[in-house]
């Protein structure tokens, strides 16, 4: 089915093992009148949802629940962390499976795994029932990834304290990639090392899915429609300390640093003071990198499904309801109903005789408080819904019992996975160009919990059956609301096509008076917007890399000494004279040339209307990887010019300056395979150049080193929009400043740029640091001073004197790795380097001129009241800004200042704005400082006014607020409606703050780590 087309059914499709069979559908377009078509026509979309809609369409709440949760788990509700040891073997396993009518007869399936093409009536059962220690488990995983290569992808999300890999087996019809529209599911086992049943069940499940794909229709369908991630052991260190036969002990429960991982996550109510553990960090990063929808965390020591919240604001043991209580009960029951013993509700009668869980499920906090638990963190901080499943009263049962655990849980494990397909799913799409909108918010009236769209604009919203009003909102678009009736069955597809907010940008209307040329310019602008957008979202850049793989030079990478480097640069100039020019910036102490390469469609011609980006490397001669990466990057760009349309366009629209070796003298001394040596770090006079950039010539007491001087002159040419410096000795990206400063102006933007690099690097976001590195980081980026605070850095000089943000990228732990590592390092950094070429087109750009059309050169553009850029020749300016809403102000001598609010998108190219000064309002004779002061004063007044408006609004809604950086679950539904109803500008602002998920998360980490 597709929107706007007649659905088509193809029957008798035979699915065989191995590669998916190709099946094409040619759909006839529908006449009109689908709800989506109506929406697209603008009927629903033009108005934001109104405040009057207070009738919350909450689905009929099943009344039995309240009854079920009163007074049932009397007294002793003590789970896995209770005191006295009992050796009583509570007969969870054997008796359960025998009397289990829900699970179809197990066993059978004697090695029928080869069944090619024929659809077997009984699924093939796993055969491997034993305890798997780490090495054994690893071999098991390797074996099944080799056995089912078409549907598996084995990866690790990090390492335990003792260095064991945290393996994940992905099972999907297209392993290794997210398919737009396909939900992602995960199981995590063995978080408590001595609770081993989950670990073995998940291995059984891997075997089961692998052997039944293409054999059993249920498994085949599940794997084709779901991306399943299975982590059999989150605590492999603890596991090795556990012992078989342990019923309710503690040996091996915690990780190797003796912390309970299920008390180690940031908590919404309590501050967790224990240091965050590597296993926890790895899982948090993992959750940030995949769009998980549903998850379960498998434990032992009881027999029940436990759902959020796990704690209560006051730490009491009582029902702590999450906004999605109905959904959680639905998915929890889906599991317990398939496990008869669990469903009985008397989990461990011998151990805790009075304990009873109606339907075998319980709210976490009602059972006992768990601050710092993983399931709540999932729900509160990501799109993922997670429950905790207790699989049996014995934590470490004897191997002989494992088969019966599988039989008891097989149906439940499968049915729980099917729950990922409940509710609604679909896309949020830009109405103008049809592309998906990432990070849009999906909210449901009456449920104070939003989910967000993923990179392609796809989303999933689990919901229990009922009628709901669902609203999609996105920065820069009008929100849209749709009423949906959710059924018991498969998720319903609901797509939102959002119209862009009208006419954003443009202080004063028209570029050129002629409507025809103006139209053409707008069209070209829009076209370019689409181009940048395609490269920014989804798999745009991956596709570009794939398209250019034939012309890639990869594999020929080697180190170049000064002689080789110079020849290489000249070679590029000679072979690509139309797009490459070579410049001599200056000489080192030992008379080596510091080269700069410009790549552009008009090299050497100043084209101030285009953004200019600088790539720098080799400031430390002992870390030459960056030098080689930039040579490769330059070659890659040149080779693909005229061949690949996207690369061609990027070169045509950008001025690219590459300085591969700032410190050629140091480079000459450095030796290959010296990972930690400082030989060659400094220049020939022993000066670390990255401490030599301070002041301008008149402010300096000592003369700058010649290398520094050359680079300072380059930076002072101005007109740069972005600079990326490559260095070594770590794997992360840093943003200004290197010097210790209290606060950084425009920090959000700087942080954003470093984050973009890290996010496009395959390992950077999850990197836990190099050996011997003390800094802890989140997401692979941090402020430079937090890594190594020092004065006189190139980055700081670029900021303060070049008015250009510079990030520094550390590409490998080893400073001078062996040459055969270079190809891999290039593969890692190619995409983020390309992404920077895309990124430089974002932010805000425009031209400043007077009424007569005369461009004003040297006008100051003040961003958010702080950061300044200056207009260059032609009156052009371009500044990068983090996604969001910003104030910009233009100040030019003799004119009245102009201000404007601009909205910057993470995915769109900068909208061109024209700032026109009115000569009639000239301020004759007033000194420039006065104008600046006026500008600052009016800015302050404006901010104060905005704050007052905000506070009044907040107060009106009678709700307690905790500032702009509220966690998104904590704001109230009424506030939401209230803000949304306040007209588009205000509501935009409110979304602004809610949408700023990055900084929210950072705030969260900062507060709670
Ligand atoms: Zn546990």
Boltz pocket constraint, residues with backbone or C-beta under 6 A from the ligand:
constraints:
  - pocket:
      binder: B
      contacts: [[A, 80], [A, 192], [A, 195], [A, 298], [A, 299], [A, 300], [A, 301]]
      max_distance: 6.0
